[in-house]
Amino acid sequence: MVEYIFEYEICAAAIMTVLIILFLMKHNYPSTSNKLYFGLLVLDLAAVIFDVVSIFTIAHTDKVPVWLNTLVNMLYLWSFNGCALLFCVYVIFITKRGVITKANRIVCSSILVLETILIATTPFTKLIIYFDENRIYSHGPAFILLYILSYSLLIYVLILFFLHRKNLNKYQILAVVTFTVATIAAVTIQMIDNRYLIQGLVSAFFLLIVYVSLQNPDDYMDKKTDCFNRNAFNDTLDAFFAKGEKFTLVVFTINDFRYISRVLGSAAGSDLLDNLAMYLIYRYGKNNVYHLISSNFAIVVDEEKETVDGVISDIREHLNTPYMIDNMEILLTPCICTVYHPDFAETPEDITDAIDYTLNEMSSSQDSETIRVSGSALDIKHRENKIVHAIRTAIHNEDFMVYYQPIFDTERLCFNSAEALIRLNDYELGFISPDEFIPLAEKNGLIVEVGEIVFRKVCRFLSSCDTEKLGIKYIEVNLSVVQCMQENLASSMLEIMQEYGISPEMINFEITETSASVNENALTRNMYRLLESGSSFSMDDYGTGFSTANYLISLPMSIVKIDKSILWPAMKDESAMTILSHTIAMLKDLDKKIVVEGVENSEMASTLINLGCDYLQGYYYSRPVPENEYIDFLEKQPII
């Protein structure tokens, strides 16, 4: 009689039981991978239990009926081989990102059916196991076929794993490789010496690793609101698309939520979201509510219980009820959009891209109407993605062009400065307006690299031409909001100027009121260091912000550029002209030099000269031009 060493199986059963308890204690996201994982837990535990029980029944054949002994061993073999099959399905699922192809279904189903038939018929055929006339447990001639099928599955999975390994993270790769190697080793050991029952322990450790690293429920939960998060939302969309199911979403965000959090504090904002999430979960069920980001929520509409219009009406009614925060009544206004599938999307990413774009546009415009997400939003989002790609390509190849718009000096009656303006001409998209690509460069963290390329090209231009002969006193260079937040801005700019041998006096940096408002302390430190070196500063787009007066006083700027949005109305309306003239007078009293942008005709020019403006810029004098045309332009003017 073989003496089996089954202590390993007892340890495996204990680990699996703990994992099952932990899994059930948490509200796990009902994804396919979670269901497959739980199935593995249960089936592996069953295999271990049947294995241990079979040891005792085999050892006591004189007391246990043959039919019961056979049944226990059949259940063990079926559950053991079923674990291998389910593991393969699990790996296929995660490598194919939620899609199990028809070919995979055929392979797995065929092996399952074959194993089931072989095991189920073994009492009659004795092909797999049997008890002889002396009630001794024996393997049939086809027993080895079960191992061959299991090995075949593992080889098939390894091939798929190799082909689709790019879809996995490092923890998934480590878990799959480790389990596969350990399983092959364990099965081989048991084939050589069947006393050592270690396969269950190998499976238990694999399931433990998967639980800790891959199936962590926290990966799908938003801890602040106790809702499912964006990861869970993406998995839900993947499942809908994989099954070809129709679905409807209501997605909304709260207007001015960031403002509320900034004024009342982040704790108040978190409380608001907690209360809202509790209501949504109570109203629509935990499995249908997702907290995406910030104040963005998504609801999967259960159309057997709810209507889309009913959900929208309910959300508006709930948010129209004032929230009490620190004894203050807060009125909330939602931006709501709806998604119907199938409608316009071909992939889950199409859905999320279109939602993100639509909510962002609605929030920017404070649109309170409900909007149905459509393919047009997706088209715009796709264009944005192409523009971002074009920006990255232009950064890599330094393809950005710098144009120069001459600025007229009203005192000397010449053009002794210019504003450097960035241009991008992509081989696929053609000309892309700065108004379109600069915000995307800022949003995607690329603007610092873009700004450095522009500044280098300006310095290279100044070092390559005879600035004294051309009468160039300085070039104006725009600094983005993100650049102004950089602690090392001054050091970086000075290093580049030194590299090209450019005097800092040749550069005037333009900043906007928005740039000043982001990190005034860092900006001030950088400004004073650059001022000490000889550079100067201008406030750009004066009149388009909200805290201009404060920055005029607090920031050391010698030049102020009045935006065209003040000039153009002034040429048609007396009240607007009064604002313009008083603005110019105020800036002169503050001893600031004044540049007015958007000068398009002689009437504008003469009016501004009479009002005492120092510099004029606009199409009346010149459009922005490439550096060679700028040089030609300067060579035609008299040197003063």
Secondary structure, DSSP 8 states (H G I E B T S, - for coil): ----B-HHHHHHHHHHHHHHHHHHHS-----HHHHHHHHHHHHHHHHHHHHHHHHHHHHTTTTS-HHHHHHHHHHHHHHHHHHHHHHHHHHHHHHTTT---HHHHHHHHHHHHHHHHHHHTHHHH-SSEEE-TT--EEE-TTHHHHHHHHHHHHHHHHHHHHHTGGGS-HHHHHHHHHHHHHHHHHHHHHHH-TTB--HHHHHHHHHHHHHHHTS-GGGGEETTTTEE-HHHHHHHHHHHHHHT--EEEEEEEETTHHHHHHHH-HHHHHHHHHHHHHHHHHHH-GGGEEEEETTEEEEE--TTT--HHHHHHHHHHHHHS-EEETTEEE---EEEEEEEESSS-SSHHHHHHHHHHHHHHHHHHT--S-EE--HHHHHHHHHHHHHHHHHHHHHHHT--EEEEEEEEETTTTEEEEEEEEEEEEETTTEEE-HHHHHHHHHHTT-HHHHHHHHHHHHHHHHHHS-HHHHT--EEEEE--HHHHT-TTHHHHHHHHHHHTT--GGGEEEEEEHHHHHH-HHHHHHHHHHHHHHT-EEEEEEETSSS-HHHHHHHS--SEEEE-HHHHHHHTT-HHHHHHHHHHHHHHHHTT-EEEE----SHHHHHHHHHHT-SEE-STTT---EEHHHHHHHHHTS---
